Amino acid sequence: MSTLDGFTPWPAEFAERYRALGYWQGQTMGDMLRERAQTHANREALICGERRWRYAELDRRADALAAGFARIGLVAQDRVVVQLPNVAEFFAVCFALFRIGAIPVFALPAHRRAEIGHFVTFAEAKAYVIADQALGFNYRALARQVKAEVAPALQVVVVGEAEEFIALDSLYDTPCALPGPAAGDVAFLQLSGGSTGLPKLIPRTHDDYLYSVRASADICGLGVDDVYLCALPVAHNFPFSSPGTLGVFHAGGKVVLAMQPGPETAFPLIAAERVTITALVPPLAMIWLDAAQRRRQDMASLRMLQVGGARLAPEVAQRIPAGLGCRLQQVFGMAEGLVNYTRDDDSDALVAGTQGHAISPHDEIRILDDDDQPVPAGEVGHLLTRGPYTIRGYYRAPEHNLRAFTADGFYRTGDLVRQLPSGHLVVEGRAKDQINRGGEKVAAAEVEEHLLAHPAVHDAALVAMPDAYLGEKSCAFIIAQGAPVKPVELNRFLRQRGIADYKIPDRIVFVDRFPKTGVGKVDKRALREHIQAQLSLAAQG
């Protein structure tokens, strides 16, 4: 069992049950790669541009890099913020850290100074792994800023020239014996899409995560001939494990990395590498559908498109099989654990109209009303869950955990769902104060705090507004302090505070006062209805 401070383990009786059921098999991430490298040594594992790594090479690189990380002083349970785009080095770094028992903290390429500074300080990170420049952004400059402002002792490892940092290539060393982690130890920390400010950190163990990977690969029918296109950011839970890159490695298949998810990048890769499966969020699925009508590209190899991260409109779902010539699989899950899939033997109506049912027969689901009482069968309620791969608490967040988890260990997901007699879930919305912007979760409280730091803002309320492509965009309602400032100036101010671009409000509306609920809180439902009515009027006019 992990001794990491701030980790909430499963109660002993549950851990024993999951081991007895064969869900937790005592295997670490590093062990999984080692086993696959022995079985599939000469099979291609990873394609990144012109680079083609076989399983044996990925395994060798992980060993050599683990030795280098140990040489610069990283040891078991040290936290390392990893912020890399879709490049092969992501996997070399992760498996190297897994081998020594150090704990990656998975930042996304879109994160900026505010988020990275928080991850580094909150997790007490010893190192920070970055690209030099990628996706039009200078990560080296970001690292300099983080070191200067919050963590002078932070070791920065860069994919590129060293300059004042450590070049990743310089760390490849002669492999050496390392103690390594236990399967019950925390393997990494992922980021929540929570509603209470900056993301919470989600501790996932080797045992629980690999169970979800194995089960997902089985549900999706993955085999050695499968080729997975990783088009979404690789550190996201969806393309990492549902079944994602890890599921493909488990099956002995091949992962192809795309730096950008658009059709102009993805379609040629599908044709050239004979991609069989990939995953998208709904806005990208719609873009791919539109592009497929215009582009003549050989995509006959594609057998399955997974769509998740946000609710997919049934009308769009029905277009995918004919529009892209492949089967659709809906995926609904969360980095905290629970993952649901539609299945091959589901009817067309279930695939198009639901978000699937859970991985495991031991995924326990409750659907409750506002008073924590079960809703009648088929009615909408709050989704709660616990199971063999759903966490029992966020990292170092005891007060938040009291709200996010019930006394008997059920996680309050914040999703509003209804369940069909078949067990399939239909996601009806979010109860949490959060905007799901094309799969990127924006916590309203975080953006509101940044807005309130501007001297011309008296009060701020961020709400979701509907969008045809992204599902939701954000609208900030502002009560000005004095004369209203221009929206462009407010957004410039937010960027200067170092928050990710996807958190910048898509629309800013100035009002004299906020509507209030009966207990005096800001009535965000009324604000959402107001902006939705305004958008409807604009569309009609």
C-alpha positions in Angstrom: 0.0 0.0 0.0 1.3 3.5 -0.9 2.6 5.6 2.0 2.4 8.8 0.0 1.3 11.6 2.3 -2.2 12.8 1.3 -3.3 9.6 -0.5 -6.6 8.0 0.6 -6.4 4.2 0.1 -9.2 1.8 -0.5 -10.4 0.2 2.8 -8.7 -3.2 3.4 -11.9 -5.2 2.8 -12.4 -3.6 -0.6 -8.7 -4.0 -1.6 -8.8 -7.7 -0.7 -12.0 -8.2 -2.7 -10.6 -6.6 -5.8 -7.4 -8.7 -5.6 -9.4 -11.9 -5.0 -11.5 -11.0 -8.1 -8.4 -10.7 -10.2 -8.9 -7.0 -10.9 -5.8 -5.9 -9.1 -3.0 -8.2 -10.3 0.1 -6.8 -8.5 1.6 -5.4 -11.7 3.2 -2.0 -12.1 3.2 0.2 -15.2 6.9 -0.6 -15.7 6.2 -4.3 -15.3 3.5 -4.1 -18.0 5.9 -2.5 -20.5 8.7 -5.0 -19.6 6.3 -7.9 -20.2 5.1 -6.5 -23.5 8.7 -5.8 -24.7 9.6 -9.4 -24.0 6.6 -10.7 -25.9 6.6 -8.1 -28.8 10.2 -7.0 -28.8 10.4 -6.3 -32.6 6.9 -5.1 -33.1 6.5 -1.3 -33.6 5.1 0.3 -30.5 5.2 4.0 -31.2 5.2 6.2 -34.3 6.1 9.9 -33.9 6.8 11.7 -37.2 9.7 9.9 -38.8 10.6 8.0 -35.6 9.4 4.5 -35.2 10.2 2.9 -31.8 9.8 -0.9 -31.3 8.7 -2.3 -28.0 12.2 -3.3 -27.1 13.5 0.2 -27.8 10.8 1.9 -25.7 11.6 -0.5 -22.8 15.4 0.2 -23.2 14.8 3.9 -23.3 12.7 3.8 -20.1 15.5 1.9 -18.3 18.2 4.3 -19.5 16.2 7.4 -18.6 15.3 6.0 -15.2 19.0 5.7 -14.5 19.5 9.3 -15.6 16.6 10.5 -13.4 18.2 8.7 -10.5 21.5 10.3 -11.2 20.0 13.8 -10.8 18.5 12.8 -7.5 15.0 11.7 -8.2 13.7 8.9 -6.0 10.5 7.1 -5.2 7.5 9.3 -4.5 9.2 12.5 -5.8 6.7 14.4 -7.8 7.6 15.5 -11.3 5.4 17.9 -13.3 5.3 16.6 -16.9 4.1 19.0 -19.6 4.7 17.5 -23.0 2.7 17.5 -26.2 2.1 14.4 -28.3 5.7 13.3 -28.7 7.5 10.0 -28.1 9.4 11.4 -25.2 6.2 11.6 -23.2 6.2 7.8 -22.9 10.0 7.4 -22.3 9.7 10.0 -19.5 6.6 8.4 -17.9 7.8 4.8 -18.0 11.2 5.9 -16.6 9.5 7.7 -13.7 7.3 4.6 -13.2 10.4 2.4 -13.0 11.9 4.4 -10.1 8.6 5.0 -8.4 8.7 8.8 -8.9 5.2 10.3 -9.6 4.4 12.2 -12.7 1.9 15.1 -12.3 0.3 15.3 -15.7 -0.1 18.9 -16.9 -1.6 19.7 -20.3 0.1 21.7 -23.0 -2.6 24.4 -22.7 -1.7 25.1 -19.1 0.2 28.3 -18.3 1.9 30.1 -15.4 -1.1 30.0 -12.9 -1.7 26.3 -13.3 1.9 25.2 -13.5 2.9 27.3 -10.6 0.1 25.7 -8.6 1.0 22.1 -9.5 4.7 22.7 -8.7 4.1 24.2 -5.3 1.1 22.2 -4.2 2.7 18.8 -5.2 6.1 20.0 -4.0 7.6 18.9 -7.3 11.3 18.2 -7.6 11.4 18.5 -11.4 9.5 19.8 -14.3 9.7 18.2 -17.8 8.9 20.4 -20.8 9.2 20.7 -24.5 11.3 23.6 -25.7 8.8 25.3 -28.1 5.7 23.5 -29.3 2.3 24.3 -30.6 3.3 27.9 -31.0 4.3 28.4 -27.3 7.6 28.9 -25.6 7.7 26.4 -22.7 11.3 27.3 -21.8 10.2 30.9 -21.0 7.3 29.5 -18.9 9.8 27.3 -17.0 12.0 30.3 -16.3 9.1 32.2 -15.0 8.0 29.4 -12.7 11.5 28.9 -11.3 11.9 32.6 -10.7 8.5 33.2 -9.1 7.7 30.0 -7.1 10.4 27.3 -7.2 14.0 28.4 -7.5 15.3 24.9 -6.7 13.1 23.2 -9.4 15.1 21.0 -11.8 13.9 21.6 -15.4 14.4 18.9 -18.0 13.8 20.0 -21.6 13.3 18.1 -24.8 15.8 20.2 -26.7 19.0 22.0 -26.1 19.9 22.4 -22.4 20.9 26.0 -22.1 20.3 26.7 -18.4 18.3 23.5 -18.0 18.9 19.8 -18.3 18.6 18.3 -21.8 16.5 15.1 -21.7 18.9 13.4 -24.1 21.8 13.9 -21.7 20.0 11.8 -19.1 20.1 8.5 -21.0 22.5 6.4 -18.9 23.6 2.9 -18.3 20.6 1.0 -16.8 21.1 0.1 -13.2 19.2 -1.8 -10.5 16.4 0.3 -8.9 14.0 -0.7 -6.1 10.9 0.4 -8.0 7.4 0.8 -6.7 4.8 -1.6 -5.5 1.6 -2.2 -7.4 -0.4 -0.5 -4.7 1.6 2.6 -4.8 0.5 5.8 -6.4 1.7 5.8 -10.1 0.8 9.3 -11.0 -1.4 12.3 -10.3 -3.9 13.4 -12.9 -5.9 16.6 -12.9 -9.6 16.9 -12.0 -12.0 19.0 -14.0 -13.5 20.2 -10.8 -15.6 23.3 -10.1 -13.8 24.7 -7.1 -10.9 26.7 -8.5 -7.6 25.2 -9.7 -7.7 21.5 -10.6 -7.5 19.0 -7.8 -4.9 16.2 -8.1 -6.1 12.6 -8.6 -3.9 9.8 -7.3 -4.1 6.7 -9.4 -2.3 3.5 -8.3 -0.6 1.0 -10.7 -3.1 -1.7 -9.6 -6.3 0.3 -10.1 -5.3 2.0 -13.3 -4.0 -1.1 -15.0 -7.3 -2.9 -14.2 -9.2 -0.2 -16.1 -6.7 -0.4 -19.0 -7.0 -4.1 -19.3 -10.8 -4.2 -19.1 -11.1 -1.3 -21.6 -8.8 -3.0 -24.1 -11.0 -6.1 -23.8 -14.2 -4.2 -24.2 -12.8 -2.5 -27.3 -11.5 -5.8 -28.8 -7.9 -4.6 -29.1 -5.3 -6.9 -30.6 -1.8 -6.8 -31.9 -3.0 -5.6 -35.3 -4.7 -2.5 -33.9 -3.2 0.9 -34.7 -4.4 3.8 -32.4 -4.2 7.4 -33.5 -3.6 9.6 -30.4 -5.0 12.9 -31.6 -6.2 14.3 -28.3 -3.6 15.6 -25.8 -1.8 12.4 -24.7 -1.9 13.2 -20.9 -5.7 13.3 -20.9 -7.3 10.3 -19.2 -9.4 9.5 -22.2 -6.5 9.0 -24.8 -4.2 7.6 -22.1 -6.3 4.7 -20.8 -9.8 4.4 -22.3 -8.4 2.2 -23.8 -6.0 4.8 -25.2 -2.3 4.4 -25.6 -1.8 2.2 -22.6 -4.6 -0.1 -23.8 -2.9 -0.5 -27.1 0.5 -1.2 -25.5 -1.2 -3.8 -23.3 -2.6 -5.4 -26.5 0.7 -5.3 -28.3 -0.6 -2.9 -30.9 0.8 0.4 -32.3 0.4 4.0 -31.2 0.6 6.8 -33.8 1.0 10.3 -32.3 -0.5 13.4 -33.9 0.6 16.8 -32.8 -2.7 18.3 -33.9 -6.1 16.7 -34.0 -7.5 18.4 -37.1 -8.3 16.5 -40.3 -5.4 18.0 -42.2 -3.0 16.2 -39.8 -5.1 13.2 -38.8 -6.5 12.0 -42.1 -3.1 11.5 -43.8 -1.9 9.6 -40.7 -4.9 7.3 -40.8 -4.2 6.5 -44.5 -0.5 6.1 -44.1 -0.4 4.0 -40.9 -3.7 2.1 -41.5 -5.1 3.4 -38.2 -7.9 1.2 -36.8 -9.1 3.2 -33.8 -9.0 6.8 -32.5 -10.8 9.0 -30.0 -12.2 12.5 -30.2 -14.3 15.0 -28.3 -17.7 15.9 -29.9 -16.5 19.2 -31.5 -13.7 17.5 -33.3 -16.0 14.7 -34.4 -18.2 17.3 -36.1 -15.2 18.9 -37.8 -14.0 15.5 -39.0 -17.5 14.7 -40.4 -17.6 18.0 -42.3 -14.0 17.5 -43.6 -14.7 13.9 -44.7 -17.3 15.2 -47.2 -14.7 17.4 -48.9 -11.5 15.4 -48.7 -10.8 12.3 -50.6 -8.6 10.3 -48.2 -8.3 6.5 -47.7 -9.7 5.9 -44.3 -11.0 2.4 -44.9 -8.8 1.0 -42.1 -10.6 2.9 -39.4 -13.0 0.5 -37.6 -13.9 2.5 -34.6 -14.2 6.2 -33.6 -14.6 6.8 -29.9 -16.3 10.0 -28.8 -16.2 11.2 -25.2 -15.3 14.1 -22.9 -18.7 15.8 -23.4 -22.2 14.7 -24.4 -22.5 13.8 -28.1 -25.8 14.9 -29.7 -27.7 11.9 -31.0 -28.1 13.6 -34.4 -24.3 13.8 -34.8 -23.9 10.3 -33.5 -26.2 8.9 -36.2 -24.1 10.6 -38.9 -20.7 9.0 -37.9 -21.0 5.5 -39.3 -21.9 6.6 -42.8 -19.9 9.9 -42.7 -16.6 8.3 -41.5 -17.2 4.7 -42.6 -16.6 3.3 -39.1 -18.4 2.2 -35.9 -19.1 4.7 -33.2 -18.4 4.0 -29.6 -19.5 6.5 -27.0 -17.4 6.8 -23.9 -18.3 8.6 -20.7 -15.8 8.7 -17.8 -13.7 10.7 -15.5 -10.1 10.8 -14.4 -11.3 10.0 -10.9 -12.3 6.5 -12.1 -15.6 5.4 -13.5 -15.6 4.8 -17.3 -18.6 3.7 -19.4 -18.7 2.4 -23.0 -21.3 1.5 -25.5 -20.6 -2.1 -26.7 -20.4 -3.8 -30.1 -23.6 -5.7 -29.4 -25.6 -2.6 -28.5 -28.4 -1.5 -30.8 -28.0 1.5 -33.0 -30.3 3.4 -30.8 -28.3 2.7 -27.6 -25.0 3.7 -29.4 -26.5 6.9 -30.7 -28.5 7.8 -27.7 -26.6 6.8 -24.6 -23.2 7.1 -23.1 -22.8 3.4 -22.4 -22.5 1.3 -19.2 -19.7 0.8 -16.8 -16.5 -1.3 -17.3 -16.9 -3.5 -14.3 -19.6 -5.5 -12.6 -18.2 -4.1 -9.4 -18.7 -0.5 -10.4 -21.4 0.5 -8.0 -23.7 3.3 -9.1 -26.2 5.4 -7.2 -28.5 8.0 -8.7 -29.8 10.3 -6.1 -31.9 13.5 -5.7 -30.8 16.7 -4.0 -31.5 15.1 -0.6 -29.3 12.1 -1.3 -32.4 9.8 -1.8 -32.6 7.4 -4.7 -34.6 8.7 -7.6 -37.4 6.6 -9.3 -36.1 4.3 -12.0 -35.4 6.2 -15.2 -35.5 9.6 -13.6 -32.6 12.2 -13.7 -30.4 12.5 -10.6 -26.9 13.0 -9.3 -24.5 10.2 -10.2 -22.4 8.7 -7.4 -20.0 5.8 -7.8 -17.4 3.6 -6.2 -15.5 0.7 -7.5 -12.1 -1.0 -8.2 -10.7 1.9 -10.1 -12.5 5.0 -8.6 -10.4 6.9 -6.1 -11.4 7.3 -2.5 -10.1 10.9 -2.2 -8.2 13.7 -3.9 -4.6 14.2 -3.1 -4.0 16.4 0.0 -7.6 17.7 0.0 -9.2 16.5 3.2 -11.8 19.3 3.5 -12.9 19.0 -0.2 -13.0 15.2 0.2 -15.7 15.5 2.9 -17.9 17.1 0.3 -16.8 15.1 -2.8 -17.2 11.7 -1.2 -19.9 10.1 1.0 -19.0 8.5 4.3 -19.2 5.1 2.8 -16.8 6.0 -0.1 -19.0 6.9 -3.0 -17.6 9.7 -5.3 -20.0 12.5 -6.1 -19.3 12.9 -9.8 -21.2 16.1 -10.4 -23.0 14.6 -13.4 -26.8 14.5 -13.8 -27.8 11.2 -15.4 -30.6 8.8 -15.9 -30.2 5.1 -16.2 -32.0 2.8 -18.6 -33.2 -0.7 -17.7 -30.2 -2.0 -19.6 -27.8 -0.2 -17.3 -26.8 2.3 -19.9 -26.5 5.9 -18.7 -27.7 9.0 -20.5 -25.9 12.1 -19.3 -28.3 15.1 -18.9 -25.9 17.8 -17.7 -23.7 18.9 -14.8 -24.7 19.8 -11.3 -21.2 21.3 -10.6 -20.4 24.9 -11.3 -18.4 24.0 -14.4 -18.3 24.7 -18.1 -17.5 21.7 -20.4 -15.9 23.5 -23.3 -15.5 20.8 -25.9 -14.1 18.4 -23.3 -12.0 21.0 -21.5 -13.4 21.6 -18.0 -13.5 25.2 -16.9 -14.1 25.8 -13.2 -16.2 28.9 -12.8 -14.8 29.8 -9.4 -11.2 29.9 -10.7 -12.0 32.3 -13.6 -14.2 34.4 -11.3 -11.4 34.8 -8.9 -9.1 36.1 -11.6 -11.7 38.5 -12.9 -12.3 39.9 -9.4 -8.6 40.8 -9.3 -9.2 43.5 -11.9 -9.8 46.9 -10.3 -12.7 47.7 -12.6 -14.6 44.5 -11.6 -16.9 44.7 -8.6 -18.4 41.2 -9.1 -18.2 38.3 -11.6 -20.2 35.2 -12.5 -19.2 32.7 -15.1 -21.8 30.5 -16.7 -22.1 28.1 -19.6 -23.8 29.1 -22.8 -24.7 26.7 -25.6 -22.5 26.3 -28.7 -23.2 24.2 -31.8 -19.6 22.9 -32.0 -18.1 22.9 -28.5 -21.3 22.0 -26.7 -20.7 24.8 -24.3 -18.8 28.1 -24.2 -18.3 30.4 -21.3 -20.1 33.8 -20.6 -18.8 36.1 -17.9 -21.4 38.4 -16.4 -19.7 41.4 -14.8 -20.8 44.1 -12.4 -18.4 47.0 -13.0 -16.6 49.0 -10.4 -17.1 52.4 -12.0 -17.0 52.7 -15.8 -17.1 49.3 -17.6 -13.8 48.2 -19.0 -13.7 46.8 -22.6 -14.0 43.0 -22.8 -10.8 42.8 -24.8 -9.0 44.5 -22.0 -10.4 42.1 -19.4 -9.3 39.1 -21.5 -5.9 40.6 -21.9 -5.7 41.0 -18.1 -6.6 37.3 -17.7 -3.9 36.2 -20.1 -1.4 38.3 -18.3 -2.3 36.4 -15.1 -1.2 33.2 -16.8 -4.3 31.1 -17.2 -4.9 28.7 -20.1 -6.5 30.1 -23.2 -9.5 27.8 -23.0 -10.5 29.4 -19.7 -10.7 32.9 -21.2 -14.4 33.9 -21.4 -15.9 33.6 -24.8 -18.4 36.4 -24.1 -18.5 39.2 -21.5 -21.8 40.8 -20.5 -22.0 43.8 -18.2 -25.0 44.0 -15.9 -26.1 46.3 -13.0 -26.9 43.4 -10.6 -27.1 39.6 -10.5 -30.4 37.7 -10.0 -30.5 36.0 -6.6 -31.9 32.7 -5.3 -34.2 32.6 -2.3 -31.2 32.2 0.0 -29.4 35.2 -1.5 -26.9 33.3 -3.8 -26.2 34.4 -7.4 -28.9 32.6 -9.5 -26.7 31.1 -12.2 -29.6 29.2 -13.7 -31.3 32.6 -14.5 -28.0 33.9 -16.0 -27.7 30.8 -18.2 -31.3 31.2 -19.3 -30.7 34.9 -20.0 -27.7 34.4 -22.3 -29.4 31.4 -24.0 -32.4 33.7 -24.8 -30.1 36.4 -26.1 -28.4 33.9 -28.4 -31.7 32.5 -29.7 -32.9 36.1 -30.5 -29.6 36.8 -32.3 -30.0 33.6 -34.3 -33.5 34.5 -35.4 -32.5 38.0 -36.3 
